[in-house]
Amino acid sequence: MVNGDAVFYSRLLTELTLSFHIIYATIGVGVPLMIMIAQWVGIRKNDEHYILLARRWARGFVITVAVGVVTGTAIGLQLSLLWPNFMELAGNAIALPLFMETFAFFFEAIFLGIYLYTWDRFEDQRKHFLLLIPVAIGASFSAVFITMVNAFMSSPRGFDLVSGELVNINPVLAMFTPAMPTKVSHVVVTAYMTAAFVLAAIAAFRMLRGSDHIYHKKALFLTMKLGLIFAIATAIIGDFSGKYLAVYQPEKLAAAEWHFETEGDASLVLFGLLEGEEVRYGLELPYALSILAHGNPRSEVIGLNDFPADELPPLYIHYLFDLMVTIGMALTLLSLIYVAAKWRGWKFIESRWFRWLIVLGGPLSLVAIEMGWWFTEVGRQPWVLRGIMRTEEAATTSGQVDLMLILFAGLYLILGIGSIVVLTRMFRRNPVEQELADREAERGGGRA
């Protein structure tokens, strides 16, 4: 295998691993907060349905955590095997957040185990609820620390570059780069949003399958409200992200919007087809790119033609960006309509067609997460460490990467199918109606 093939397969395997891992990682970050909120609502309202909601979510969450551990380990392994030159150059700078991410995960896992083991050992649910706080904190900070590594790759600092080597490394400064605030906040909040819409989709699907239990209605209302809150937060943070790109990665913003000439009054283009430097069939929003970049409709936005051709990211990231934003806007609108209709007492949200839209929102939210990560990683090309090391310089020269790709693809296929089968059987064999009846019988036996 020639070096070019090794680079290609290394990129392909890394993309496959990240694409698979990000599903479980997103759920792993978002669901603990959903569990904590559900149990808190149940305690505050003295409502057993919300307590049971937290319990059942926690059971399924354990399966996703187990798969996330495997895929997260695969990522760590591949960093060393596929990108040895990058790790040799930048390993010392990113070692601290990588260690802290591992610590955060173990912190989460320990308290999650205690939380699950002690379900029926607390008479006071408020004490049991306290165990969820470190679980949610650990899950969120796991995302914070690993995203710091990604932010460092996009805006590296905290070192001196001498003869092609990073020296005088300040690990703390390397963690807090200009990219860190927007990247970290965007990753964490979108994880919360995605978890809410996935759980809402599950509740809506159960109702479409004939279960009209109040438990599912409460689950749907809670998750759609949370989905709306975090969708709005995502949109606000997305605006800050655009302004970060305009200052620190202007070539990425220009590529995402097919903006070729530096000019003011810049329009934002959605979708379309690119022919040379002309966009056809696109939806043009006047002044919107200038507003996104600098908050001023007259401000100047740097165009692609101001950058060397060999430093431009692939222009297809335009579609990744558009799809991510479109799905986000659609989910925001869907949840807003649901919450407003619920408040006004409008019954159309109970129709099958509307519930199918909610069900569709679950997988679409995961697609948006995938598009966002592809946009982040592909949009940094041709750099693995922006301005310092190109992707082809960082990759291995091993001739076995194609075999690794096949083996890891098989592993992910088994993990994906296995987790779906286990989760499906877990809840199919233990429906909520039966669990509520069993708990009622236990209380009746205790009173007798």
N, C-alpha and C positions, 0 to 999 in steps of 0.2 A: 504494500500500500504506500503510495507516495504521500508526501506531507500534506498536499492539498486535500486528498481524500481523508486523512486523519483529522484535519480541521473540520471538514464537512460533517463527518460522522460524530465528532466530539460535540459540535454544535447541535446536531440532530438529537443525540442522546441526552444532552443537557436540557434541550427544549422539551423532550418527551418526559423526562423526570420532573422538571418544574411544572409542566402542565398537569401531570397526574397528582403531584404532591400538593399543588396549590388548592385543589378541591378539598382535600382533607385538612390542610392547614387552615384554610378559611373557616371551615366548619369548626375546627378545633379552637380557633380564636373567638368566634362569634357565639357559639352555643352556650359556653359557660355563663356568659352574661344573661342569655335568655333564661337559663335554668334559675339563676339567682333572682331575676326579676319575677319569674313565675312563682317561686316559693315565697318571695317577699309579699307579692300581691295576695297569695293564699293566706299568709299569716295575718296581714292587715285586714283582710275581709273575712277571715275565719271561714274560708271556702276550700273544701277538700279537693275540689276539682283542680284548682291551681297547684296545690301541693302534689297531687298525683301527676299533673302535667310535668312538674319539675322532675319527679321520680322517673317517669318514663323517658323523658328526654335524656336524663343522665345515663340510663341504661344503654340507649343507642349511641350516646356520645363516646362511651368506652370503646366501642368497636372502631370508630373513626380515629380515636387516639392511637389505638394499636397499629392501624395501617399507617397513620402519619409518622409514627416512630420509625417504621421500616423505610418509608420513602425519604424521611429526613436524614436517616443514616446513609441512604444511597447518595444523597446530595453531597454530604460530607466526604464520602469516599470518592465520588467523581471529581470533586474539586482538586483532590491530590492526584488522581490518576489521569484525568483529562486535561487539566490546566496546571501542570506542574510549574511552568515558568511564571505564571501569575502568582501562585502561592509562594514561590521562592522570592519574588520581588515584594509582594504586599502582605505576606503571611503575618509578619510581626505587627503590621498596622491593624489588621482585622482580627487578630487573635482574641483580644479582650471582648468584643461583642459576641464572637462565636462562643466563648466560654460562658458569658453571661446568659446567652440564649439557652445553653444546656442547663445552667443552674435554674433558670426560670421554669423550664419544662419539668425538672425534677421537683421543684417547689410546688408546681401545679399538681403533678402526679401523686405526690405524697398526700396532699389534702383531699384530692379526689378519691383516693382509696379509702381514707378515713370517712369521708362523707358517705360513700356508698355502703361501707361496712356498718355504719351506725344509724341506718335509716330508722330502725324500730327500737333504738336504744335511748332515744330522747323523748321524754314526755313533753318537754317544752320545745316546740319547733323553732323558736327564736335562737336557741343555742345551736341547734343543728344548722340553721341558716348561716351562722357565723363561719362555718367551715367552707362555705361557697366563696367567701370574699377572697381568700388566698388563691382559690382555684381560678377565679376570674382574673385576678391580678396577674398570676403566673402565666395564664394563657395569653393575655394581652401583651405582657412584657416580653414574652417569647417572640411575638411578632415585631415588637419594637426593636429588639436587639438584632434580629436577623435582617430587618429592613435597614438598619444602620450600615450594615455591610454593603447592601445594594446602593445606598446613598453615597458611600465612600467611593464606589466604583464610578458613579456619575459625576461627582465633584470632589476628587481626592485632595486632601490637605492633611496637615499634621506631621510633616516630614520635610526633609531637604532632599533634593534629587542631585546626587553627585556621581558622575561617570556611569549613569544608567542604573544606579542603586538608590534605594530609599534609606536615608540615614537620619539620625537625630529624630527618631520617631516619637511623637507624642500621642499615645493611644487614645487619650481622652479627646484631644482635639480632632483626631481622625474619626472619632465617633460622631462628633457634632459638626457635620459639614453643612454647607448652605442648602444641600438637597434634603437633609434629614427632617426638618419640621414638616414640610409638605408631604414627603414620601411616607413617613411614619404615620402621620395623622390620617392620610388617605387610605393606607393599607388597613389600619385598625378599624376605622369607621366603616369602610366598605365590607369588612368581615362581619361586623355587627349587622349591617343592612342585609347582606346575603343570607346570613343565618336566619334572620327574621322572615325573609321571603321564602326560603326553603321550607321552614317549619309551617308557614302559612299555606304553602302548596300542599303539604302533607295533610293538614286539617281539611282543606277544601276537597282534596281527593277522597278522603274518608267519607265526607258528606255526600259527594257524588256517588259513592259506592253504596249509599243507602243508610248510612249511620246518621241519624238525626239527633244524636245525644247532645245535650247541652255542653258537655265537656269539649266537643270539637268546635262548637260555636264560640265558646270562651277562648279557646286556643287561637282560633282564626282572628277574632277581634283584637286580642292582645298582640299577636305577631304583626298584624297589618298596621296597627298604631305604631309599633316600634319600627317597622319597616319604613313608614312615612317619616318619622323623626330622623332616622339615620340616612335616609335618601336625601332629605333636605340638607343635612350636615355634609354629606358627600358632595353635593352640588356647590356648597360654599367653599369647601376645601379644594374642589376642582378648579375654582376660580383662582385661588391662591397658587395652585400648581401651574396654571397657565402663565401667571406673572413671574413665577420662578423660572420657567423655561425661557421666557423672553429675555431674561437677564443672563442666565448661566448656561443654557443650552438652546440658543436661538436657532441653530440649524435643525434641531429636533422639532421645534414648534413650526418652523417654516415648512419642513417636510410633511408634517402632519396636516398642514393646511394648504399644501401645494402653492405656497406663496413664494414666487420667484424673484420679484423686483422689490428692493427696499423702497417703501413708500408710506406715507401717512394715509389716513382715511381707509385703512386696510379692511377688506371684506373677508368674512369667514365663509368657506365653501364646504358644504356638506355633500358627500357622495360624488357623483359625476364620473366621467372618464377623462383620462389625461392623454392628450395628443401633443407631443412636444412639450411646450410650456403653456398650452391652451387647455382649459378645463371645459369639457362639454357635458351638458345634461346635469350639471351640478346645481344645487340650491344655494344661492349666494345671499348672505346676510350682510348688508352694508354696514360698515364701521365696526362690526362685531369683533373682528380679529384685533383691531386696535384697542378696543375696550377690554378684551380678554388679556392682551399682553401688558397693557399699561394703565387701564382704567380710564382712558381718555379716547374718545372717538376720533380725534385728530392726530393721535400720536403715531410716530413712525415705527414700523415693524421691519426688521431686517429680513431680506429675502435670500433664497437659496443661492442666487448668482454671486453673492458676496463671499461664498466659502469655496475652498478648493474642492474640486469634483470628487477626489478620493477620500474626502472626509464627510461626505453626505450620507445620511442613513437611507435605507431603501424607501422609496416613495410609497410603497404599498401600506406603510404604517398609517397613511391617511384613512384607509378603510377600517383599520383596527380602532383608531381613535373615534371615528364616526359611529361604529357599531357599539362601542362601549358607551358613548354619550347618549345615543338613541335609546338603548335599553334602559339606562339609568333614568332618562326623562320619562319613558313609558311606565316604568315601575313607580316612579314618584306620582305620576298622574293617576295610575290605577289605585294606589293606596290612598291618595287624597280623595278620590271619588268614593271609595269604600267607606272611609271614616266619616266623610260628610254625609253620605247616604244613611249610614248607621245613626248618626246624630239626628238627622231629619226624619228618620223612620221610613225611608223609601225602601220598597220591597224588591226592587229589581236586582239588588245585590245578592238575593237569595235564589236567583234564577240559575239554571244550569250553565247557560252560556257565560255568565259573569264568573261563576265559580271555576269554569274551565280556564278563563283568563288568569285567575289567581294561580291555578295549578301550573299554567304555562310560565308564570312569573318565576317559579322556583328554578327550573333549568336555565331560563334566560338570565337570571342573576348570576349563575355560575359561568355562563358564556361571557357575560360582561367582565367578570373577574379574570377569565382567561385572556380576553382581548386586552385588558388593562396591563397584565403582566407581559404579554407579547409586545405590546406597544412600548413598555418600559425597556425591555431588553433589546429588542430589535432597533428601537429608536436611538440606542447608545452606540450602535455600530457606526464605523468599523472598530470602535474601541472596546476593550474589555476593562481598561482603566483609562478613563477619558483623558486624552491629551498626552498620555505617557506610554501606554502599551496597547498595541493593536491585537485583535482577536487571534490572528494567525501567528503572532509572536508568542502568545500565551499557551497555545495548544500543544498537546503531546505529539510526538512523531511515531508513536507505536502503531504497528500494523494490525493490532487486534481489536481496534475500536468497533469495527463493524460486527464482530462476534459479540462484543459486550452489548451492543445495541439490541441484538436479537435476544440475548439472555435476559436483559433488564425488561424488554418489552413483554417477554413471557411472564416474568415476575409480576409486572403491573397488571397484566391481564388476569392472572390468578387472584391477585389481591382485590382488584375491582369487582370481579364476579363473586368472589368469596364474601366480601363485605356486604354486597347487595343481598345475597342469599341468606346470610346470617341475620341481617337486620329484618328482612322480610319475614323469615320464620319466627324470629323473636316476638314480633308484634302480632303476627297472624295467629300464633298459638296462645297469645295472652291478650285478647281484645280488651279495650278499656271497660266495656260493659261488664265483662266477666270479673275483671279486677275490682271494680266498684262493688259488685255483688258479693265477692269474697270478703272484702274489707267490712262490708256491712254485716255479713254473717259472723265475722270474728268479733265485732263489737257487740252483736246480739248474744253470742256465746259468753262473752265476758260479763255482760249484764246479768245473764241467767245464773 
